[in-house]
Amino acid sequence: MPPGTPAQPFIDALTELVQAQADTTCFVVLHQWAEILERHFPTQLPDPDHTTDQDLSGRSRVSLG
């Protein structure tokens, strides 16, 4: 795949997971999976400076009145 495609983070994570599996004689343990996935898909916390009124689905709610 050419670099910069939308699938690039998935490709990079899978490549790293395959390499981690090749480097071990057993299985890649859960905490290593989590570390690899966190590197490629970091948690995005809400911006405390940008507050909106959203319901649980992430859609903005409109107040009437």
mmCIF file as Biopython writes it, N, C-alpha, C and O atoms, coordinates in Angstrom:
data_model
#
loop_
_atom_site.group_PDB
_atom_site.id
_atom_site.type_symbol
_atom_site.label_atom_id
_atom_site.label_alt_id
_atom_site.label_comp_id
_atom_site.label_asym_id
_atom_site.label_entity_id
_atom_site.label_seq_id
_atom_site.pdbx_PDB_ins_code
_atom_site.Cartn_x
_atom_site.Cartn_y
_atom_site.Cartn_z
_atom_site.occupancy
_atom_site.B_iso_or_equiv
_atom_site.auth_seq_id
_atom_site.auth_asym_id
_atom_site.pdbx_PDB_model_num
ATOM 1   N N  . MET A ? 1  ? 0.845   -1.172  0.000  1.0 0.0 1  A 1 
ATOM 2   C CA . MET A ? 1  ? 0.000   0.000   0.000  1.0 0.0 1  A 1 
ATOM 3   C C  . MET A ? 1  ? 0.896   1.244   0.000  1.0 0.0 1  A 1 
ATOM 4   O O  . MET A ? 1  ? 1.935   1.269   0.661  1.0 0.0 1  A 1 
ATOM 5   N N  . PRO A ? 2  ? 0.492   2.253   -0.733 1.0 0.0 2  A 1 
ATOM 6   C CA . PRO A ? 2  ? 1.283   3.483   -0.722 1.0 0.0 2  A 1 
ATOM 7   C C  . PRO A ? 2  ? 1.163   4.184   0.639  1.0 0.0 2  A 1 
ATOM 8   O O  . PRO A ? 2  ? 0.112   4.127   1.277  1.0 0.0 2  A 1 
ATOM 9   N N  . PRO A ? 3  ? 2.246   4.846   1.083  1.0 0.0 3  A 1 
ATOM 10  C CA . PRO A ? 3  ? 2.197   5.558   2.363  1.0 0.0 3  A 1 
ATOM 11  C C  . PRO A ? 3  ? 1.129   6.644   2.355  1.0 0.0 3  A 1 
ATOM 12  O O  . PRO A ? 3  ? 0.830   7.234   1.317  1.0 0.0 3  A 1 
ATOM 13  N N  . GLY A ? 4  ? 0.565   6.896   3.525  1.0 0.0 4  A 1 
ATOM 14  C CA . GLY A ? 4  ? -0.409  7.957   3.659  1.0 0.0 4  A 1 
ATOM 15  C C  . GLY A ? 4  ? -1.845  7.538   3.384  1.0 0.0 4  A 1 
ATOM 16  O O  . GLY A ? 4  ? -2.743  8.379   3.421  1.0 0.0 4  A 1 
ATOM 17  N N  . THR A ? 5  ? -2.083  6.266   3.110  1.0 0.0 5  A 1 
ATOM 18  C CA . THR A ? 5  ? -3.454  5.822   2.879  1.0 0.0 5  A 1 
ATOM 19  C C  . THR A ? 5  ? -4.189  5.760   4.219  1.0 0.0 5  A 1 
ATOM 20  O O  . THR A ? 5  ? -3.549  5.648   5.264  1.0 0.0 5  A 1 
ATOM 21  N N  . PRO A ? 6  ? -5.512  5.831   4.202  1.0 0.0 6  A 1 
ATOM 22  C CA . PRO A ? 6  ? -6.263  5.767   5.453  1.0 0.0 6  A 1 
ATOM 23  C C  . PRO A ? 6  ? -5.995  4.481   6.246  1.0 0.0 6  A 1 
ATOM 24  O O  . PRO A ? 6  ? -6.154  4.470   7.467  1.0 0.0 6  A 1 
ATOM 25  N N  . ALA A ? 7  ? -5.601  3.423   5.584  1.0 0.0 7  A 1 
ATOM 26  C CA . ALA A ? 7  ? -5.341  2.154   6.254  1.0 0.0 7  A 1 
ATOM 27  C C  . ALA A ? 7  ? -3.952  2.081   6.883  1.0 0.0 7  A 1 
ATOM 28  O O  . ALA A ? 7  ? -3.619  1.081   7.518  1.0 0.0 7  A 1 
ATOM 29  N N  . GLN A ? 8  ? -3.142  3.117   6.720  1.0 0.0 8  A 1 
ATOM 30  C CA . GLN A ? 8  ? -1.752  3.073   7.176  1.0 0.0 8  A 1 
ATOM 31  C C  . GLN A ? 8  ? -1.604  2.730   8.662  1.0 0.0 8  A 1 
ATOM 32  O O  . GLN A ? 8  ? -0.749  1.909   8.995  1.0 0.0 8  A 1 
ATOM 33  N N  . PRO A ? 9  ? -2.399  3.321   9.579  1.0 0.0 9  A 1 
ATOM 34  C CA . PRO A ? 9  ? -2.234  2.944   10.990 1.0 0.0 9  A 1 
ATOM 35  C C  . PRO A ? 9  ? -2.486  1.451   11.237 1.0 0.0 9  A 1 
ATOM 36  O O  . PRO A ? 9  ? -1.811  0.835   12.062 1.0 0.0 9  A 1 
ATOM 37  N N  . PHE A ? 10 ? -3.454  0.874   10.526 1.0 0.0 10 A 1 
ATOM 38  C CA . PHE A ? 10 ? -3.737  -0.552  10.678 1.0 0.0 10 A 1 
ATOM 39  C C  . PHE A ? 10 ? -2.580  -1.391  10.149 1.0 0.0 10 A 1 
ATOM 40  O O  . PHE A ? 10 ? -2.192  -2.385  10.765 1.0 0.0 10 A 1 
ATOM 41  N N  . ILE A ? 11 ? -2.039  -0.994  9.023  1.0 0.0 11 A 1 
ATOM 42  C CA . ILE A ? 11 ? -0.909  -1.715  8.431  1.0 0.0 11 A 1 
ATOM 43  C C  . ILE A ? 11 ? 0.299   -1.656  9.361  1.0 0.0 11 A 1 
ATOM 44  O O  . ILE A ? 11 ? 0.963   -2.667  9.586  1.0 0.0 11 A 1 
ATOM 45  N N  . ASP A ? 12 ? 0.583   -0.470  9.903  1.0 0.0 12 A 1 
ATOM 46  C CA . ASP A ? 12 ? 1.727   -0.306  10.806 1.0 0.0 12 A 1 
ATOM 47  C C  . ASP A ? 12 ? 1.556   -1.124  12.076 1.0 0.0 12 A 1 
ATOM 48  O O  . ASP A ? 12 ? 2.506   -1.759  12.533 1.0 0.0 12 A 1 
ATOM 49  N N  . ALA A ? 13 ? 0.348   -1.116  12.656 1.0 0.0 13 A 1 
ATOM 50  C CA . ALA A ? 13 ? 0.091   -1.888  13.872 1.0 0.0 13 A 1 
ATOM 51  C C  . ALA A ? 13 ? 0.223   -3.384  13.598 1.0 0.0 13 A 1 
ATOM 52  O O  . ALA A ? 13 ? 0.836   -4.107  14.383 1.0 0.0 13 A 1 
ATOM 53  N N  . LEU A ? 14 ? -0.339  -3.843  12.504 1.0 0.0 14 A 1 
ATOM 54  C CA . LEU A ? 14 ? -0.253  -5.263  12.159 1.0 0.0 14 A 1 
ATOM 55  C C  . LEU A ? 14 ? 1.192   -5.673  11.910 1.0 0.0 14 A 1 
ATOM 56  O O  . LEU A ? 14 ? 1.616   -6.743  12.347 1.0 0.0 14 A 1 
ATOM 57  N N  . THR A ? 15 ? 1.948   -4.839  11.215 1.0 0.0 15 A 1 
ATOM 58  C CA . THR A ? 15 ? 3.359   -5.122  10.960 1.0 0.0 15 A 1 
ATOM 59  C C  . THR A ? 15 ? 4.130   -5.248  12.267 1.0 0.0 15 A 1 
ATOM 60  O O  . THR A ? 15 ? 4.940   -6.161  12.430 1.0 0.0 15 A 1 
ATOM 61  N N  . GLU A ? 16 ? 3.876   -4.325  13.201 1.0 0.0 16 A 1 
ATOM 62  C CA . GLU A ? 16 ? 4.569   -4.386  14.483 1.0 0.0 16 A 1 
ATOM 63  C C  . GLU A ? 16 ? 4.152   -5.613  15.296 1.0 0.0 16 A 1 
ATOM 64  O O  . GLU A ? 16 ? 4.986   -6.230  15.960 1.0 0.0 16 A 1 
ATOM 65  N N  . LEU A ? 17 ? 2.872   -5.968  15.246 1.0 0.0 17 A 1 
ATOM 66  C CA . LEU A ? 17 ? 2.409   -7.165  15.953 1.0 0.0 17 A 1 
ATOM 67  C C  . LEU A ? 17 ? 3.039   -8.434  15.377 1.0 0.0 17 A 1 
ATOM 68  O O  . LEU A ? 17 ? 3.426   -9.331  16.124 1.0 0.0 17 A 1 
ATOM 69  N N  . VAL A ? 18 ? 3.140   -8.506  14.063 1.0 0.0 18 A 1 
ATOM 70  C CA . VAL A ? 18 ? 3.769   -9.667  13.419 1.0 0.0 18 A 1 
ATOM 71  C C  . VAL A ? 18 ? 5.237   -9.749  13.817 1.0 0.0 18 A 1 
ATOM 72  O O  . VAL A ? 18 ? 5.744   -10.837 14.090 1.0 0.0 18 A 1 
ATOM 73  N N  . GLN A ? 19 ? 5.928   -8.606  13.851 1.0 0.0 19 A 1 
ATOM 74  C CA . GLN A ? 19 ? 7.334   -8.594  14.255 1.0 0.0 19 A 1 
ATOM 75  C C  . GLN A ? 19 ? 7.479   -9.008  15.715 1.0 0.0 19 A 1 
ATOM 76  O O  . GLN A ? 19 ? 8.393   -9.760  16.054 1.0 0.0 19 A 1 
ATOM 77  N N  . ALA A ? 20 ? 6.594   -8.530  16.580 1.0 0.0 20 A 1 
ATOM 78  C CA . ALA A ? 20 ? 6.640   -8.912  17.997 1.0 0.0 20 A 1 
ATOM 79  C C  . ALA A ? 20 ? 6.431   -10.412 18.150 1.0 0.0 20 A 1 
ATOM 80  O O  . ALA A ? 20 ? 7.083   -11.048 18.977 1.0 0.0 20 A 1 
ATOM 81  N N  . GLN A ? 21 ? 5.526   -10.981 17.358 1.0 0.0 21 A 1 
ATOM 82  C CA . GLN A ? 21 ? 5.297   -12.424 17.416 1.0 0.0 21 A 1 
ATOM 83  C C  . GLN A ? 21 ? 6.530   -13.177 16.926 1.0 0.0 21 A 1 
ATOM 84  O O  . GLN A ? 21 ? 6.871   -14.219 17.486 1.0 0.0 21 A 1 
ATOM 85  N N  . ALA A ? 22 ? 7.200   -12.677 15.901 1.0 0.0 22 A 1 
ATOM 86  C CA . ALA A ? 22 ? 8.396   -13.332 15.379 1.0 0.0 22 A 1 
ATOM 87  C C  . ALA A ? 22 ? 9.550   -13.281 16.374 1.0 0.0 22 A 1 
ATOM 88  O O  . ALA A ? 22 ? 10.419  -14.152 16.371 1.0 0.0 22 A 1 
ATOM 89  N N  . ASP A ? 23 ? 9.555   -12.252 17.230 1.0 0.0 23 A 1 
ATOM 90  C CA . ASP A ? 23 ? 10.636  -12.084 18.202 1.0 0.0 23 A 1 
ATOM 91  C C  . ASP A ? 23 ? 10.460  -12.916 19.455 1.0 0.0 23 A 1 
ATOM 92  O O  . ASP A ? 23 ? 11.340  -12.912 20.316 1.0 0.0 23 A 1 
ATOM 93  N N  . THR A ? 24 ? 9.361   -13.626 19.587 1.0 0.0 24 A 1 
ATOM 94  C CA . THR A ? 24 ? 9.105   -14.414 20.792 1.0 0.0 24 A 1 
ATOM 95  C C  . THR A ? 24 ? 8.977   -15.893 20.430 1.0 0.0 24 A 1 
ATOM 96  O O  . THR A ? 24 ? 8.698   -16.250 19.285 1.0 0.0 24 A 1 
ATOM 97  N N  . THR A ? 25 ? 9.185   -16.730 21.422 1.0 0.0 25 A 1 
ATOM 98  C CA . THR A ? 25 ? 9.034   -18.173 21.200 1.0 0.0 25 A 1 
ATOM 99  C C  . THR A ? 25 ? 7.648   -18.636 21.604 1.0 0.0 25 A 1 
ATOM 100 O O  . THR A ? 25 ? 7.312   -19.810 21.444 1.0 0.0 25 A 1 
ATOM 101 N N  . CYS A ? 26 ? 6.849   -17.734 22.121 1.0 0.0 26 A 1 
ATOM 102 C CA . CYS A ? 26 ? 5.502   -18.056 22.586 1.0 0.0 26 A 1 
ATOM 103 C C  . CYS A ? 26 ? 4.514   -17.121 21.885 1.0 0.0 26 A 1 
ATOM 104 O O  . CYS A ? 26 ? 4.586   -16.927 20.672 1.0 0.0 26 A 1 
ATOM 105 N N  . PHE A ? 27 ? 3.621   -16.561 22.638 1.0 0.0 27 A 1 
ATOM 106 C CA . PHE A ? 27 ? 2.641   -15.632 22.092 1.0 0.0 27 A 1 
ATOM 107 C C  . PHE A ? 27 ? 2.946   -14.222 22.572 1.0 0.0 27 A 1 
ATOM 108 O O  . PHE A ? 27 ? 3.594   -14.036 23.602 1.0 0.0 27 A 1 
ATOM 109 N N  . VAL A ? 28 ? 2.482   -13.235 21.827 1.0 0.0 28 A 1 
ATOM 110 C CA . VAL A ? 28 ? 2.588   -11.845 22.262 1.0 0.0 28 A 1 
ATOM 111 C C  . VAL A ? 28 ? 1.588   -11.685 23.405 1.0 0.0 28 A 1 
ATOM 112 O O  . VAL A ? 28 ? 0.396   -11.948 23.243 1.0 0.0 28 A 1 
ATOM 113 N N  . VAL A ? 29 ? 2.090   -11.248 24.565 1.0 0.0 29 A 1 
ATOM 114 C CA . VAL A ? 29 ? 1.219   -11.143 25.737 1.0 0.0 29 A 1 
ATOM 115 C C  . VAL A ? 29 ? 0.331   -9.911  25.622 1.0 0.0 29 A 1 
ATOM 116 O O  . VAL A ? 29 ? 0.613   -8.987  24.859 1.0 0.0 29 A 1 
ATOM 117 N N  . LEU A ? 30 ? -0.737  -9.920  26.391 1.0 0.0 30 A 1 
ATOM 118 C CA . LEU A ? 30 ? -1.765  -8.896  26.280 1.0 0.0 30 A 1 
ATOM 119 C C  . LEU A ? 30 ? -1.228  -7.483  26.460 1.0 0.0 30 A 1 
ATOM 120 O O  . LEU A ? 30 ? -1.601  -6.587  25.703 1.0 0.0 30 A 1 
ATOM 121 N N  . HIS A ? 31 ? -0.359  -7.261  27.447 1.0 0.0 31 A 1 
ATOM 122 C CA . HIS A ? 31 ? 0.132   -5.901  27.662 1.0 0.0 31 A 1 
ATOM 123 C C  . HIS A ? 31 ? 0.973   -5.418  26.484 1.0 0.0 31 A 1 
ATOM 124 O O  . HIS A ? 31 ? 1.007   -4.217  26.213 1.0 0.0 31 A 1 
ATOM 125 N N  . GLN A ? 32 ? 1.661   -6.333  25.766 1.0 0.0 32 A 1 
ATOM 126 C CA . GLN A ? 32 ? 2.394   -5.920  24.558 1.0 0.0 32 A 1 
ATOM 127 C C  . GLN A ? 32 ? 1.431   -5.529  23.442 1.0 0.0 32 A 1 
ATOM 128 O O  . GLN A ? 32 ? 1.674   -4.560  22.722 1.0 0.0 32 A 1 
ATOM 129 N N  . TRP A ? 33 ? 0.338   -6.280  23.294 1.0 0.0 33 A 1 
ATOM 130 C CA . TRP A ? 33 ? -0.693  -5.925  22.314 1.0 0.0 33 A 1 
ATOM 131 C C  . TRP A ? 33 ? -1.204  -4.519  22.609 1.0 0.0 33 A 1 
ATOM 132 O O  . TRP A ? 33 ? -1.301  -3.681  21.713 1.0 0.0 33 A 1 
ATOM 133 N N  . ALA A ? 34 ? -1.530  -4.272  23.873 1.0 0.0 34 A 1 
ATOM 134 C CA . ALA A ? 34 ? -2.075  -2.972  24.273 1.0 0.0 34 A 1 
ATOM 135 C C  . ALA A ? 34 ? -1.085  -1.848  23.987 1.0 0.0 34 A 1 
ATOM 136 O O  . ALA A ? 34 ? -1.484  -0.785  23.510 1.0 0.0 34 A 1 
ATOM 137 N N  . GLU A ? 35 ? 0.198   -2.065  24.270 1.0 0.0 35 A 1 
ATOM 138 C CA . GLU A ? 35 ? 1.216   -1.041  24.023 1.0 0.0 35 A 1 
ATOM 139 C C  . GLU A ? 35 ? 1.347   -0.737  22.528 1.0 0.0 35 A 1 
ATOM 140 O O  . GLU A ? 35 ? 1.444   0.423   22.129 1.0 0.0 35 A 1 
ATOM 141 N N  . ILE A ? 36 ? 1.348   -1.769  21.725 1.0 0.0 36 A 1 
ATOM 142 C CA . ILE A ? 36 ? 1.458   -1.592  20.271 1.0 0.0 36 A 1 
ATOM 143 C C  . ILE A ? 36 ? 0.240   -0.852  19.730 1.0 0.0 36 A 1 
ATOM 144 O O  . ILE A ? 36 ? 0.380   0.083   18.942 1.0 0.0 36 A 1 
ATOM 145 N N  . LEU A ? 37 ? -0.941  -1.263  20.145 1.0 0.0 37 A 1 
ATOM 146 C CA . LEU A ? 37 ? -2.151  -0.608  19.658 1.0 0.0 37 A 1 
ATOM 147 C C  . LEU A ? 37 ? -2.231  0.840   20.132 1.0 0.0 37 A 1 
ATOM 148 O O  . LEU A ? 37 ? -2.691  1.705   19.388 1.0 0.0 37 A 1 
ATOM 149 N N  . GLU A ? 38 ? -1.790  1.118   21.357 1.0 0.0 38 A 1 
ATOM 150 C CA . GLU A ? 38 ? -1.791  2.484   21.872 1.0 0.0 38 A 1 
ATOM 151 C C  . GLU A ? 38 ? -0.836  3.372   21.076 1.0 0.0 38 A 1 
ATOM 152 O O  . GLU A ? 38 ? -1.114  4.554   20.874 1.0 0.0 38 A 1 
ATOM 153 N N  . ARG A ? 39 ? 0.283   2.813   20.626 1.0 0.0 39 A 1 
ATOM 154 C CA . ARG A ? 39 ? 1.219   3.596   19.815 1.0 0.0 39 A 1 
ATOM 155 C C  . ARG A ? 39 ? 0.595   4.022   18.489 1.0 0.0 39 A 1 
ATOM 156 O O  . ARG A ? 39 ? 0.817   5.136   18.016 1.0 0.0 39 A 1 
ATOM 157 N N  . HIS A ? 40 ? -0.183  3.125   17.900 1.0 0.0 40 A 1 
ATOM 158 C CA . HIS A ? 40 ? -0.745  3.392   16.574 1.0 0.0 40 A 1 
ATOM 159 C C  . HIS A ? 40 ? -2.142  4.024   16.619 1.0 0.0 40 A 1 
ATOM 160 O O  . HIS A ? 40 ? -2.576  4.664   15.662 1.0 0.0 40 A 1 
ATOM 161 N N  . PHE A ? 41 ? -2.831  3.835   17.742 1.0 0.0 41 A 1 
ATOM 162 C CA . PHE A ? 41 ? -4.176  4.390   17.925 1.0 0.0 41 A 1 
ATOM 163 C C  . PHE A ? 41 ? -4.255  5.021   19.313 1.0 0.0 41 A 1 
ATOM 164 O O  . PHE A ? 41 ? -4.925  4.490   20.198 1.0 0.0 41 A 1 
ATOM 165 N N  . PRO A ? 42 ? -3.564  6.168   19.508 1.0 0.0 42 A 1 
ATOM 166 C CA . PRO A ? 42 ? -3.539  6.785   20.837 1.0 0.0 42 A 1 
ATOM 167 C C  . PRO A ? 42 ? -4.929  7.243   21.281 1.0 0.0 42 A 1 
ATOM 168 O O  . PRO A ? 42 ? -5.761  7.657   20.473 1.0 0.0 42 A 1 
ATOM 169 N N  . THR A ? 43 ? -5.145  7.154   22.577 1.0 0.0 43 A 1 
ATOM 170 C CA . THR A ? 43 ? -6.402  7.610   23.151 1.0 0.0 43 A 1 
ATOM 171 C C  . THR A ? 43 ? -6.510  9.111   22.981 1.0 0.0 43 A 1 
ATOM 172 O O  . THR A ? 43 ? -5.566  9.843   23.276 1.0 0.0 43 A 1 
ATOM 173 N N  . GLN A ? 44 ? -7.636  9.563   22.516 1.0 0.0 44 A 1 
ATOM 174 C CA . GLN A ? 44 ? -7.849  10.995  22.341 1.0 0.0 44 A 1 
ATOM 175 C C  . GLN A ? 44 ? -8.843  11.460  23.392 1.0 0.0 44 A 1 
ATOM 176 O O  . GLN A ? 44 ? -10.040 11.180  23.316 1.0 0.0 44 A 1 
ATOM 177 N N  . LEU A ? 45 ? -8.312  12.182  24.377 1.0 0.0 45 A 1 
ATOM 178 C CA . LEU A ? 45 ? -9.150  12.700  25.441 1.0 0.0 45 A 1 
ATOM 179 C C  . LEU A ? 45 ? -9.881  13.947  24.956 1.0 0.0 45 A 1 
ATOM 180 O O  . LEU A ? 45 ? -9.387  14.651  24.076 1.0 0.0 45 A 1 
ATOM 181 N N  . PRO A ? 46 ? -11.052 14.226  25.522 1.0 0.0 46 A 1 
ATOM 182 C CA . PRO A ? 46 ? -11.770 15.433  25.113 1.0 0.0 46 A 1 
ATOM 183 C C  . PRO A ? 46 ? -10.984 16.688  25.481 1.0 0.0 46 A 1 
ATOM 184 O O  . PRO A ? 46 ? -10.290 16.725  26.497 1.0 0.0 46 A 1 
ATOM 185 N N  . ASP A ? 47 ? -11.103 17.699  24.653 1.0 0.0 47 A 1 
ATOM 186 C CA . ASP A ? 47 ? -10.436 18.978  24.887 1.0 0.0 47 A 1 
ATOM 187 C C  . ASP A ? 47 ? -11.206 19.738  25.961 1.0 0.0 47 A 1 
ATOM 188 O O  . ASP A ? 47 ? -12.362 20.099  25.738 1.0 0.0 47 A 1 
ATOM 189 N N  . PRO A ? 48 ? -10.593 19.994  27.129 1.0 0.0 48 A 1 
ATOM 190 C CA . PRO A ? 48 ? -11.322 20.673  28.198 1.0 0.0 48 A 1 
ATOM 191 C C  . PRO A ? 48 ? -11.677 22.121  27.857 1.0 0.0 48 A 1 
ATOM 192 O O  . PRO A ? 48 ? -12.572 22.693  28.479 1.0 0.0 48 A 1 
ATOM 193 N N  . ASP A ? 49 ? -10.999 22.718  26.889 1.0 0.0 49 A 1 
ATOM 194 C CA . ASP A ? 49 ? -11.295 24.086  26.486 1.0 0.0 49 A 1 
ATOM 195 C C  . ASP A ? 49 ? -12.458 24.183  25.502 1.0 0.0 49 A 1 
ATOM 196 O O  . ASP A ? 49 ? -12.980 25.268  25.244 1.0 0.0 49 A 1 
ATOM 197 N N  . HIS A ? 50 ? -12.855 23.037  24.957 1.0 0.0 50 A 1 
ATOM 198 C CA . HIS A ? 50 ? -13.931 23.015  23.965 1.0 0.0 50 A 1 
ATOM 199 C C  . HIS A ? 50 ? -15.045 22.126  24.494 1.0 0.0 50 A 1 
ATOM 200 O O  . HIS A ? 50 ? -15.036 20.914  24.276 1.0 0.0 50 A 1 
ATOM 201 N N  . THR A ? 51 ? -15.992 22.719  25.180 1.0 0.0 51 A 1 
ATOM 202 C CA . THR A ? 51 ? -17.082 21.933  25.751 1.0 0.0 51 A 1 
ATOM 203 C C  . THR A ? 51 ? -18.331 22.082  24.908 1.0 0.0 51 A 1 
ATOM 204 O O  . THR A ? 51 ? -18.688 23.177  24.476 1.0 0.0 51 A 1 
ATOM 205 N N  . THR A ? 52 ? -18.983 20.958  24.687 1.0 0.0 52 A 1 
ATOM 206 C CA . THR A ? 52 ? -20.258 20.950  23.980 1.0 0.0 52 A 1 
ATOM 207 C C  . THR A ? 52 ? -21.217 20.079  24.763 1.0 0.0 52 A 1 
ATOM 208 O O  . THR A ? 52 ? -20.796 19.244  25.564 1.0 0.0 52 A 1 
ATOM 209 N N  . ASP A ? 53 ? -22.463 20.266  24.542 1.0 0.0 53 A 1 
ATOM 210 C CA . ASP A ? 53 ? -23.488 19.463  25.187 1.0 0.0 53 A 1 
ATOM 211 C C  . ASP A ? 53 ? -23.826 18.327  24.233 1.0 0.0 53 A 1 
ATOM 212 O O  . ASP A ? 53 ? -24.531 18.531  23.244 1.0 0.0 53 A 1 
ATOM 213 N N  . GLN A ? 54 ? -23.318 17.116  24.530 1.0 0.0 54 A 1 
ATOM 214 C CA . GLN A ? 54 ? -23.527 15.983  23.637 1.0 0.0 54 A 1 
ATOM 215 C C  . GLN A ? 54 ? -24.207 14.851  24.388 1.0 0.0 54 A 1 
ATOM 216 O O  . GLN A ? 54 ? -24.008 14.676  25.590 1.0 0.0 54 A 1 
ATOM 217 N N  . ASP A ? 55 ? -25.009 14.088  23.665 1.0 0.0 55 A 1 
ATOM 218 C CA . ASP A ? 55 ? -25.580 12.903  24.276 1.0 0.0 55 A 1 
ATOM 219 C C  . ASP A ? 55 ? -24.567 11.763  24.165 1.0 0.0 55 A 1 
ATOM 220 O O  . ASP A ? 55 ? -23.471 11.965  23.642 1.0 0.0 55 A 1 
ATOM 221 N N  . LEU A ? 56 ? -24.912 10.586  24.643 1.0 0.0 56 A 1 
ATOM 222 C CA . LEU A ? 56 ? -23.959 9.473   24.686 1.0 0.0 56 A 1 
ATOM 223 C C  . LEU A ? 56 ? -23.538 8.989   23.306 1.0 0.0 56 A 1 
ATOM 224 O O  . LEU A ? 56 ? -22.497 8.343   23.182 1.0 0.0 56 A 1 
ATOM 225 N N  . SER A ? 57 ? -24.308 9.278   22.276 1.0 0.0 57 A 1 
ATOM 226 C CA . SER A ? 57 ? -23.942 8.852   20.927 1.0 0.0 57 A 1 
ATOM 227 C C  . SER A ? 57 ? -22.927 9.792   20.295 1.0 0.0 57 A 1 
ATOM 228 O O  . SER A ? 57 ? -22.432 9.522   19.200 1.0 0.0 57 A 1 
ATOM 229 N N  . GLY A ? 58 ? -22.607 10.906  20.980 1.0 0.0 58 A 1 
ATOM 230 C CA . GLY A ? 58 ? -21.648 11.848  20.435 1.0 0.0 58 A 1 
ATOM 231 C C  . GLY A ? 58 ? -22.288 12.956  19.624 1.0 0.0 58 A 1 
ATOM 232 O O  . GLY A ? 58 ? -21.596 13.851  19.138 1.0 0.0 58 A 1 
ATOM 233 N N  . ARG A ? 59 ? -23.634 12.905  19.467 1.0 0.0 59 A 1 
ATOM 234 C CA . ARG A ? 59 ? -24.321 13.944  18.709 1.0 0.0 59 A 1 
ATOM 235 C C  . ARG A ? 59 ? -24.598 15.138  19.621 1.0 0.0 59 A 1 
ATOM 236 O O  . ARG A ? 59 ? -24.917 14.969  20.798 1.0 0.0 59 A 1 
ATOM 237 N N  . SER A ? 60 ? -24.476 16.324  19.079 1.0 0.0 60 A 1 
ATOM 238 C CA . SER A ? 60 ? -24.786 17.532  19.837 1.0 0.0 60 A 1 
ATOM 239 C C  . SER A ? 60 ? -26.294 17.632  20.043 1.0 0.0 60 A 1 
ATOM 240 O O  . SER A ? 60 ? -27.086 17.323  19.153 1.0 0.0 60 A 1 
ATOM 241 N N  . ARG A ? 61 ? -26.666 18.073  21.243 1.0 0.0 61 A 1 
ATOM 242 C CA . ARG A ? 61 ? -28.081 18.268  21.540 1.0 0.0 61 A 1 
ATOM 243 C C  . ARG A ? 61 ? -28.420 19.736  21.394 1.0 0.0 61 A 1 
ATOM 244 O O  . ARG A ? 61 ? -27.599 20.607  21.683 1.0 0.0 61 A 1 
ATOM 245 N N  . VAL A ? 62 ? -29.605 19.999  20.957 1.0 0.0 62 A 1 
ATOM 246 C CA . VAL A ? 62 ? -30.071 21.377  20.805 1.0 0.0 62 A 1 
ATOM 247 C C  . VAL A ? 62 ? -31.141 21.620  21.856 1.0 0.0 62 A 1 
ATOM 248 O O  . VAL A ? 62 ? -32.097 20.854  21.974 1.0 0.0 62 A 1 
ATOM 249 N N  . SER A ? 63 ? -30.970 22.690  22.613 1.0 0.0 63 A 1 
ATOM 250 C CA . SER A ? 63 ? -31.981 23.051  23.617 1.0 0.0 63 A 1 
ATOM 251 C C  . SER A ? 63 ? -32.940 24.051  22.996 1.0 0.0 63 A 1 
ATOM 252 O O  . SER A ? 63 ? -32.523 25.046  22.402 1.0 0.0 63 A 1 
ATOM 253 N N  . LEU A ? 64 ? -34.212 23.781  23.137 1.0 0.0 64 A 1 
ATOM 254 C CA . LEU A ? 64 ? -35.231 24.701  22.645 1.0 0.0 64 A 1 
ATOM 255 C C  . LEU A ? 64 ? -35.852 25.408  23.846 1.0 0.0 64 A 1 
ATOM 256 O O  . LEU A ? 64 ? -36.544 24.793  24.657 1.0 0.0 64 A 1 
ATOM 257 N N  . GLY A ? 65 ? -35.599 26.685  23.943 1.0 0.0 65 A 1 
ATOM 258 C CA . GLY A ? 65 ? -36.230 27.464  25.004 1.0 0.0 65 A 1 
ATOM 259 C C  . GLY A ? 65 ? -35.399 27.725  26.162 1.0 0.0 65 A 1 
ATOM 260 O O  . GLY A ? 65 ? -35.844 28.374  27.108 1.0 0.0 65 A 1 
#
